[in-house]
Amino acid sequence: MQEHALKSLDSLRNKDENKGLIIFATGTGKTILCALDVRSFSPKQFLFIVHNEEILNRAKEEFQKVFPDEDKSKFGLFTGKNKDMDAKYVFATIQTLSNNDNYKRFKENHFDYIVFDETHRSAAKTYQKVFNYFEPKFLLGMTAPPERTDELIFLNCLISISHMR
């Protein structure tokens, strides 16, 4: 499943698409898949956005496993307490980025690759201002299959938007 998804993401980029969406069930390895794709993409700067610090710390740990040769100092946090803006791989909470427009501390094109975890939440105003500000070379949304009808409608809309052009 992950190998097929990685090939699909690569195929999207080969068609000059700059957005992708992964919809896998909870616990099936979305974060590892994402880390493998980031390793293949080899961005100069990477941003991983989540809605809470527990998921953020787990994601950072998963990435460090996929990048065992990278110095740990290249993995930074952008949270209420930490502002590791110079790290190659930045793991941020949406709350910290959107609070006081912290996202504007970065240039619009600072990150080559951005991941929005739990993309079904990105219809919220806090996500939208961050989503609309950055101009990465590639943007990846990750989510589990929707449990609620409103999430399904939003995902269908997002999939349609990501395939427009």
N, C-alpha and C positions, 0 to 999 in steps of 0.2 A: 504494500500500500504506500509506504513512504517513498520507495524508489519511483513508483509511478508519479507520485505527486511532485517529486523533485524534477523529473523529466518534464512534467507539465509546466512547472514554473519556469524552467529554462526555455521551453518552447515559447511561452508567453513573451519572454524578453527577446528571443530571436525574432519575434514578429513586431518588435518595437513597442510592445505593451509596457506600461510602467506601473501597473497595478495587478495584484493577484489576491485571491481569497482562498483560504484553507478552511474547510468545514469537516472536522473530524470529531468523533465522540470524545467526551471527557476521558482522559487517561490513556489515549492512544498515541501519544508522542508528538503532539503539535509543536511543542517547544524544541524538541530535538530535531524534528524535521526542519523547522525554521533555522536553527543553528547550522545544520548541514547546508542549507541553501545559502545562508550568509557566508559560510566558509567558501563555497563555490563562487559566489558573487565577488568576494574579496573587497568590501567597501573600505574607503578611507576612514569614514565615520559612520557609525551605526547607532540607531536609537530604537529602543524597545519600550513601548508604552503600555502600562497596565493600570488597573484601578485600585490595587492595594499592595502594601509592602511585602506581605507574605508571598504572594505570587511573584512579585518582583525579585525577591531574594532567591526563590527557587529557580526562576528563569536564569538569573545570573550564574548560579551554580551549574545548571545544565549546560550553558554556553561554555563555561570554563572546562567542562569535561570534553566538549567537542573541540576545543582549542587548547589542548594540554601544553603546547609549546609557547603559547602567548604568556607574557609576564602578567601576573595578577593585577598589576597597577594599570593595565590597559582596560580593565573592566571597572567602570565607575557607576555610582548611584547619583541620581538627581531626585532627592526626596526632601522632605521638610528639614531634615538634619544634615544631609549631605548634598553638596553641589559640585560633583566631579565633572566639570564642564570640559576638561581637556582629555578625558579618557577616549580611547578609540571606540569602545563599546559602552554606550550610556544606557542605563536602565532607569526609567523614570516613572513616577506615578503621574497620572493625568491631573490629579489635584494640584501637585506642586508645579507642573508646567503651566497650568491655566491660572493659578493663583497669582495675582498682581502681574499678569502677562509675562511670567518668567520665561515662557517659550521664546520671547523676543530677545532674550540674552544670546540666542544663537541666530546666525544669519539664516535666511530662508532656505538656502541651498547647502547648509552646513553638513547635513547628513545625506549620504548617498543612498542609504537603505533605511527605511523606517517600518517598524512592525507595530500595529495596533492589536494588542491581544484583546479577546472578547469584543470583537468588532461590533457585535450586535448592540453594544452600549454607545457606539459612536454617533448615534443620532442626537445625543445630549449636547446641549449648548457648549459645555466645557470641552468636549471632544471636537466639536465643529470648528471652534476658533483655532485650535491647534492643527487639526486636519487641513484646514484651508490656508494656514500660514506657510507650512513647510513645502518645499519643492524637491523631494528626493528623486534620484534616478529610478528607484523602485520602492513601491509601497505595498506592504503585505498585511492583509487583515486575517486574523485567525479567530475562529469561534467553534463552538460545539453546535450540533443541530438544534434548532430552536425548540423550546418547550411551549412557548406561548405564541398565539396567532400574530400578535403585533410584532414579535421578533421575526417571524417568518416573512411577513410583509416587508419589513425593513431589509432583511437579507436578500429577498428577491429584487428589491430596488437597488441595493448595493451591487449585486451581481450584474444587473443590467447596466448600471453606470460604469462598472469596471470593464465591461466589454464594448462600450461605445467607442466609436472612432472609425 
